[in-house]
Amino acid sequence: MAAEDLVERRSIDVVPDDERHGTAFSQFTLWLGANLQITAVVTGALAVVFGGDVVWSLVGLVLGNLLGGAVMALHSAQGPKLGLPQMIQSRAQFGVKGAVVPLLLVILMYVGFFASGSVLAGQATAELTHTNDTTGIVVFAVITAVMAAVGYRVIHVLGRVASVICALAFVYLGIRLLDRVDLSALLHDAHFDLPMFLLAVSLSASWQLAFGPYVADYSRYLPRTTSAKATFWWTLSGSAIGSQWSMTFGVLVAASAGDAFLANQVGYVVGLGGTGLIASFLYFVIALGKLTINVLNTYGGFMSMVTSISGFRGQKVIGPRGRAAYIAVIMVAGTAVALLGKDSFLSSFKDFLLFLLTFFTPWSAINLVDYYLISRERYDIPALFDPCGRYGAWRWDALVVYGVGLLAQLPFLVTHFYTGALVDPLGGADISWIVGLVVPAVLYWALARRNPPAPGAGPRVERGVSPTATEAPAP
């Protein structure tokens, strides 16, 4: 493959049929590799760190990964049908300009995940390069930005490589861990506590739901004839298996190691594996796993920034310099946050995950209800780029529903900086994410059925029909 074919030319425009390639299985390797990584380990560990036992933490994490992963995979199935990045589809619900509201929150998410990933990856990179954590974070950020700039093909290659290497490393680490711990004793000490159980569910559900705003970015090049069911199941299985594998490891490590793990997550995991060349390999694996997911975060941030700005400027074409500039903004912002927060990573990361869940469950609910129940998998693609078209500039009904979805969660939300009024009557359990899915889904379904988008001049693109040159913006 020539270098010019490796570097992606598309951004927010429709991928034509003659550029589609790959199979649905590519979603399995990408999301398996993206989830077999140290931050997922830490996420699982948090279920125990904050008071849960091993058995019910594992059950809660499985439930959250399946529920959140199913929502995430429904978004993935949109990619082959539309050939569009995930968040530009939000214009059909919120309007061409109104989509900027969830988009700004999505960009914040990408910066936050870039930062949290860089903290742990920076420690591993520092060990490999024999420098300090600050230098490691900066070096890792630059490598991430370069790979994100190359784009879609290199991202999937990276996912395939990471899925194999990281899986082998986790098998080895799992064997080493089981040699050290009394597994029967850990599993025997089971005591159900509803708030802690729901915290575990929320941690893994939020982990999965946070992929929703960009998951279709990595399935949009699949051929239009790709089965939606295949895309859904390969995405769900890769993401759920990878995350549960990592989180289970995190639960067992946190339950057996305690403060030794909390003091230095990366150092403890590597020390578990051995010293010398083995330690160097494990540091590489940690950096590779984080590189995979951080490239996704950077690429998704680039897409979201372009979508936000183009809604107001009408911009459809992004040149290499513009692409590099957008990616540089994500890199610099994420690196700055990583450097500022690297000393308080563990406590702030849990609240960050639950904070994200609050903002993205209403968006997921609205997007999925509109795509599958209201629009029936059909969108007027040209109108997504025209503020005067079918979807308009601002769809205030959807924005109001989104706001109601946010507010409805507040009485049920539990974080260090805010606890809702209905949390104590529920025994301290956080069910805000369930409310955030159900309330906006029902409200949007009711309103959208009564007030569909006004017909526009553009043709309505049907399932399985390739847009013509006049139906989609030129690259």
C-alpha positions in Angstrom: 0.0 0.0 0.0 1.4 3.4 -1.0 2.0 6.0 1.7 -0.6 8.3 0.1 -3.2 5.5 0.4 -2.4 5.0 4.1 -3.0 8.7 5.0 -6.8 9.3 5.3 -8.4 12.0 3.1 -11.9 11.9 4.5 -13.1 13.7 7.6 -16.8 14.5 8.1 -17.9 13.8 4.5 -19.7 10.6 3.4 -17.4 7.7 2.5 -18.3 6.7 -1.1 -18.9 3.0 -1.9 -15.7 2.6 -3.9 -13.7 3.5 -0.8 -15.4 1.1 1.5 -13.4 -1.9 2.7 -13.0 -4.4 5.5 -15.3 -6.8 7.4 -17.4 -6.5 10.6 -14.7 -8.6 12.3 -12.4 -5.5 12.2 -14.6 -4.0 15.0 -13.9 -7.0 17.3 -10.1 -6.6 17.0 -10.2 -2.8 17.3 -12.4 -2.8 20.4 -10.7 -5.7 22.0 -7.3 -4.0 21.7 -8.7 -0.7 22.8 -10.0 -2.2 26.1 -7.1 -4.5 27.0 -5.3 -1.7 28.7 -4.3 -0.2 32.1 -7.1 2.4 32.5 -9.7 -0.4 32.2 -7.8 -2.2 34.9 -8.0 0.8 37.1 -11.7 1.2 36.4 -12.3 -2.3 37.6 -10.2 -1.8 40.6 -12.3 1.3 41.6 -15.2 -1.0 42.3 -13.2 -2.6 45.1 -11.3 0.5 46.2 -14.5 2.3 47.0 -15.9 -0.6 49.1 -17.2 -3.4 47.0 -16.4 -7.1 47.4 -14.9 -9.2 44.6 -17.9 -11.4 43.7 -20.5 -8.7 43.4 -18.1 -6.2 41.9 -17.5 -8.7 39.1 -21.2 -9.3 38.6 -21.9 -5.6 38.5 -19.1 -4.9 36.1 -20.3 -7.7 33.7 -23.8 -6.3 33.8 -22.6 -2.7 33.1 -20.4 -3.8 30.3 -23.2 -5.7 28.6 -25.8 -3.0 29.1 -23.5 -0.1 28.2 -21.8 -2.2 25.5 -25.1 -2.9 23.8 -25.9 0.8 23.6 -22.5 1.5 22.2 -22.7 -1.3 19.6 -26.1 0.1 18.4 -24.2 3.3 17.5 -21.5 1.2 15.8 -24.1 -0.4 13.5 -25.0 3.1 12.1 -21.5 3.5 10.5 -21.8 1.2 7.5 -25.4 2.4 6.7 -24.6 6.1 6.6 -20.8 6.2 5.9 -20.6 9.2 8.3 -18.8 9.9 11.6 -20.9 9.4 14.7 -21.5 12.9 15.9 -22.5 14.5 12.6 -25.6 12.3 12.8 -26.6 14.4 15.8 -27.5 17.2 13.4 -30.6 15.1 12.5 -31.8 15.3 16.1 -30.5 18.7 17.3 -30.1 20.7 14.0 -27.0 21.5 12.0 -26.0 24.2 14.5 -27.8 22.8 17.6 -25.6 19.7 17.5 -22.8 21.9 18.9 -24.3 21.5 22.4 -23.6 17.8 22.8 -20.5 18.2 20.6 -18.8 20.6 23.0 -19.3 18.0 25.8 -18.0 15.3 23.6 -14.8 17.3 22.9 -14.4 17.8 26.7 -14.7 14.0 27.0 -12.0 13.4 24.5 -9.6 15.8 26.2 -10.4 14.1 29.6 -9.8 10.6 28.3 -6.7 11.7 26.5 -5.4 13.2 29.8 -6.3 10.2 32.0 -4.7 7.8 29.5 -1.6 9.9 29.2 -1.0 9.8 32.9 -0.6 6.0 33.0 1.0 5.7 29.6 3.4 8.5 30.5 4.6 6.4 33.5 5.3 3.4 31.2 6.9 5.6 28.5 9.1 7.2 31.1 10.3 3.8 32.2 11.0 2.7 28.6 12.9 6.0 27.8 14.6 6.3 31.2 13.1 9.8 31.7 10.6 11.3 34.2 6.8 11.1 34.1 6.4 14.6 32.6 8.7 13.7 29.7 6.9 10.4 29.3 3.5 12.1 29.0 4.8 14.6 26.4 6.5 11.9 24.3 3.4 9.7 24.4 1.2 12.6 23.4 3.2 13.4 20.3 3.3 9.8 19.1 -0.5 9.7 19.6 -1.1 12.8 17.6 1.0 11.6 14.7 -0.9 8.3 14.4 -4.2 10.1 14.7 -3.2 12.4 11.9 -2.6 9.4 9.6 -6.1 8.2 10.3 -8.5 5.3 9.8 -6.3 2.6 8.3 -3.5 2.9 10.8 -6.0 3.0 13.7 -7.4 -0.4 12.6 -3.8 -1.8 12.1 -3.0 -0.6 15.6 -6.1 -2.3 17.0 -5.2 -5.6 15.4 -1.6 -5.5 16.7 -2.7 -4.4 20.2 -5.5 -7.1 20.4 -2.9 -9.9 20.0 0.0 -8.5 22.0 -2.1 -7.2 24.9 -4.1 -10.4 25.1 -0.9 -12.5 25.4 0.4 -10.1 28.1 -2.9 -10.3 30.1 -2.9 -14.1 29.9 0.7 -14.0 31.3 -0.2 -11.4 34.0 -3.3 -13.4 35.0 -1.3 -16.5 35.5 1.3 -14.6 37.6 -1.5 -13.0 39.7 -3.3 -16.3 40.4 0.0 -17.7 41.6 0.1 -15.0 44.3 -3.5 -14.7 45.5 -5.8 -17.1 47.3 -8.7 -16.9 44.8 -11.0 -19.1 46.9 -10.7 -16.7 49.9 -11.4 -13.7 47.7 -14.5 -15.3 46.2 -15.7 -16.6 49.5 -15.9 -13.1 51.1 -19.1 -12.1 49.3 -21.5 -9.6 50.8 -24.1 -7.9 48.7 -24.3 -4.1 49.1 -26.7 -2.4 46.7 -24.9 1.0 46.4 -21.5 -0.7 45.8 -23.1 -3.1 43.3 -24.7 -0.2 41.4 -21.4 1.7 41.5 -19.7 -1.3 39.8 -22.5 -1.3 37.2 -22.2 2.4 36.7 -18.4 2.3 36.3 -18.5 -0.3 33.5 -21.6 1.1 31.9 -20.1 4.6 31.8 -16.9 3.1 30.3 -18.9 1.6 27.4 -21.3 4.5 26.9 -18.4 6.9 26.6 -17.4 5.2 23.4 -20.8 5.9 21.9 -20.0 9.4 20.5 -17.3 8.1 18.3 -17.8 4.3 17.7 -19.3 4.8 14.2 -16.2 6.7 13.2 -14.5 3.3 13.0 -17.2 1.4 11.2 -18.1 4.0 8.6 -15.7 2.6 6.0 -17.3 -0.9 6.1 -19.2 -1.7 2.9 -22.8 -0.5 2.9 -23.9 -4.2 2.5 -22.3 -5.1 5.9 -24.8 -6.7 8.2 -26.0 -4.4 11.0 -26.3 -7.5 13.2 -22.7 -8.5 12.5 -21.4 -5.0 13.2 -23.4 -4.9 16.4 -22.2 -8.3 17.7 -18.6 -8.0 16.7 -18.4 -4.5 18.3 -20.2 -5.6 21.5 -18.1 -8.8 21.9 -14.8 -7.1 21.4 -15.5 -4.2 23.7 -17.3 -6.2 26.4 -14.7 -9.1 26.5 -11.8 -6.7 26.4 -13.1 -4.4 29.1 -14.4 -7.2 31.4 -11.0 -9.0 31.1 -9.1 -5.9 32.1 -11.6 -5.0 34.9 -11.6 -8.5 36.3 -7.8 -8.3 36.6 -8.2 -4.9 38.2 -10.7 -6.2 40.8 -8.4 -9.1 41.8 -5.3 -6.9 42.0 -7.1 -4.3 44.1 -8.6 -6.9 46.4 -5.2 -8.6 46.9 -2.7 -5.8 46.7 -4.5 -2.9 48.4 -2.2 0.1 49.0 0.6 -1.4 47.0 -1.5 -1.1 43.8 -3.1 2.2 44.7 0.3 3.9 45.2 1.6 3.0 41.8 -0.7 1.2 39.4 1.7 0.8 36.5 4.6 -0.1 38.7 2.7 -2.8 40.5 1.3 -4.4 37.4 4.8 -4.6 35.8 6.3 -5.8 39.0 3.8 -8.6 39.1 5.1 -9.8 35.7 8.8 -9.8 36.5 12.0 -7.8 36.0 14.5 -7.1 33.2 13.3 -7.8 29.7 9.9 -8.9 30.9 9.4 -5.7 32.7 10.4 -3.7 29.6 8.0 -5.7 27.5 5.2 -5.0 30.0 5.9 -1.3 30.0 5.7 -1.5 26.2 2.4 -3.3 26.4 0.9 -0.7 28.8 2.0 2.1 26.4 0.7 0.2 23.4 -2.7 -0.4 25.0 -3.0 3.3 25.9 -1.8 4.4 22.5 -4.6 2.4 20.9 -7.3 4.1 22.9 -5.7 7.5 23.0 -5.4 7.6 19.2 -9.2 6.9 19.1 -9.8 9.8 21.5 -7.6 12.1 19.5 -9.2 11.1 16.2 -12.7 11.4 17.6 -11.9 14.8 19.1 -10.7 16.0 15.7 -13.9 14.8 14.1 -16.1 16.5 16.7 -14.2 19.8 16.4 -14.6 19.8 12.6 -18.3 18.9 13.0 -18.8 21.8 15.5 -17.1 24.4 13.4 -18.4 23.3 10.0 -22.0 23.7 11.3 -21.5 27.4 11.5 -18.9 27.9 8.7 -20.3 25.4 6.2 -16.8 23.9 5.8 -16.8 20.5 4.2 -13.1 20.0 3.2 -10.2 19.8 5.7 -6.7 19.9 4.3 -3.6 18.3 5.8 -2.7 21.5 7.7 -6.1 22.0 9.1 -6.3 18.3 10.2 -2.9 18.7 11.9 -4.0 21.9 13.6 -7.2 20.3 15.0 -5.3 17.3 16.3 -2.7 19.5 17.8 -5.3 21.4 19.8 -6.6 18.1 21.3 -3.0 17.0 22.1 -2.0 20.2 23.8 -5.2 20.5 25.9 -5.1 16.8 26.9 -1.4 16.9 27.8 -1.9 20.1 29.9 -4.7 18.4 31.9 -2.6 15.3 32.3 0.3 17.2 33.7 -1.9 19.2 36.1 -3.8 16.1 37.4 -1.2 13.4 37.4 -0.8 13.5 41.2 -4.5 13.0 42.0 -5.4 10.5 39.2 -7.3 7.8 41.0 -9.9 9.8 42.9 -10.6 12.2 40.1 -10.9 9.5 37.5 -13.9 7.8 39.1 -15.8 11.1 39.3 -14.8 11.9 35.7 -16.3 8.6 34.5 -19.6 9.2 36.4 -19.7 12.9 35.2 -19.4 11.7 31.6 -22.2 9.2 32.1 -24.5 12.0 33.2 -24.0 13.9 29.9 -23.9 11.1 27.4 -26.7 8.8 28.4 -29.3 11.4 27.3 -27.5 11.9 24.0 -27.3 8.2 23.3 -31.0 7.8 24.1 -32.0 10.6 21.7 -29.7 9.5 18.9 -30.7 5.8 19.1 -34.5 6.5 19.3 -34.3 8.9 16.4 -32.2 6.6 14.2 -33.9 3.2 14.9 -37.5 4.2 15.8 -38.2 7.6 14.2 -36.1 7.8 11.0 -36.0 4.0 10.6 -32.3 4.1 9.6 -32.8 6.7 6.9 -31.3 10.2 6.9 -31.4 13.0 4.3 -27.6 13.2 4.1 -27.3 16.6 2.2 -29.6 18.2 4.8 -27.1 17.3 7.5 -24.8 19.9 6.0 -27.5 22.6 5.3 -28.8 24.8 8.1 -31.7 25.7 5.9 -32.5 22.1 5.0 -34.8 19.4 6.4 -33.2 19.4 9.9 -32.8 23.2 10.3 -30.2 25.1 12.2 -31.6 24.5 15.7 -34.1 21.8 16.9 -35.2 23.2 20.2 -37.5 20.3 21.0 -34.5 17.9 21.0 -32.3 20.4 22.9 -35.0 20.8 25.6 -35.4 17.0 25.9 -31.6 16.7 26.3 -31.7 19.4 29.0 -34.6 17.6 30.8 -32.6 14.3 30.5 -29.7 16.0 32.3 -31.8 17.5 35.0 -33.7 14.3 35.6 -30.5 12.6 36.6 -29.4 15.1 39.3 -31.5 13.8 42.2 -30.0 10.3 41.7 -26.3 11.3 41.1 -23.5 10.4 43.5 -20.1 12.1 43.1 -17.5 13.6 45.5 -18.7 17.1 44.7 -22.4 16.6 44.5 -25.0 14.1 45.9 -28.6 14.1 44.8 -31.5 14.4 47.1 -33.0 11.0 46.3 -29.7 9.1 46.8 -30.2 8.5 50.6 -33.7 7.0 50.3 -32.1 4.6 47.8 -29.5 3.5 50.3 -26.8 5.6 48.6 -27.2 3.9 45.2 -26.5 5.8 42.0 -29.1 5.1 39.4 -28.8 8.4 37.5 -27.6 6.7 34.3 -30.8 4.6 34.1 -32.9 7.7 34.5 -30.7 9.4 31.9 -31.5 6.7 29.3 -35.2 6.2 30.0 -36.5 9.8 30.5 -35.1 11.4 27.3 -35.8 8.3 25.2 -39.5 8.4 26.1 -39.8 12.2 25.8 -38.0 12.3 22.4 -40.0 9.5 21.0 -43.3 11.2 21.9 -42.2 14.6 20.6 -40.5 13.4 17.4 -43.6 11.4 16.4 -45.8 14.5 16.7 -43.3 17.0 15.3 -41.1 15.4 12.6 -38.5 17.5 10.8 -39.9 19.7 8.1 -39.5 18.3 4.6 -36.5 19.8 2.8 -35.4 20.0 -0.8 -32.7 17.2 -0.5 -33.5 13.6 -1.3 -34.1 11.2 1.5 -31.3 8.6 1.5 -32.7 5.1 1.9 -31.1 2.1 3.5 -28.8 0.2 1.0 -28.8 3.1 -1.5 -25.6 4.8 -2.4 -25.7 8.6 -2.3 -24.9 10.2 -5.7 -22.4 12.9 -6.2 -25.2 15.5 -5.8 -26.5 14.0 -2.6 -23.4 14.2 -0.5 -20.7 16.9 0.0 -17.6 16.4 -2.1 -14.4 15.5 -0.4 
